[in-house]
Amino acid sequence: MLLDILQNRLRQKQRNELLKEVAEVRQESAEANVKFGSTADFMAELDESEEKAHG
């Protein structure tokens, strides 16, 4: 009984976190803050930002 309650609460917490993440992604998409590209594009952008950070 107690285990069922705890499992249900954990599932609900996970659902709430997922809903929050989905809302954030939708908001970013609506604001055009989302970029699309390949893995290579992503890695190149990471390299660029690291170079800028370290001078």
C-alpha positions, -999 to 999 in steps of 0.1 A, spaced: 0 0 0 27 25 10 49 14 -18 20 20 -43 15 55 -30 52 63 -32 54 49 -68 24 69 -78 39 101 -64 72 94 -82 54 89 -115 34 121 -110 65 140 -102 82 126 -134 51 136 -154 51 171 -140 88 175 -148 82 162 -184 53 187 -188 75 215 -176 102 206 -201 77 203 -229 63 238 -220 99 252 -220 107 237 -254 74 250 -269 82 285 -255 117 285 -269 103 273 -303 77 300 -303 104 326 -296 125 311 -324 153 302 -299 157 267 -313 183 258 -339 183 227 -361 213 210 -375 235 180 -376 256 166 -348 287 180 -366 270 215 -365 264 211 -328 299 200 -321 314 229 -341 292 254 -322 304 239 -289 340 243 -301 334 279 -311 318 288 -277 347 271 -258 373 290 -278 355 323 -271 353 314 -234 390 306 -232 402 334 -254 
